[in-house]
């Protein structure tokens, strides 16, 4: 059922985009909307993936043994 919603949304979005592209006054708004959406998706994806996150070094083998005093 999820695929049907995605396909329907794609068809509706394509239809709206074709109607908007025919109107010269709406082209700038459409392009701006698509660019802002792409930047937001990229920012979200990088935040979720954790781009640039450093891995922790592996623990030392000596940590398992108790300290001698």
Secondary structure, DSSP 4 states (H G I P E B T S, - for coil): -HHHHHHHHHHHHHHHHHHHHHSHHHHHHHHHHHHHHHHHHHHHHHHHHTTTPPPPPPPPGGGGSPPP-
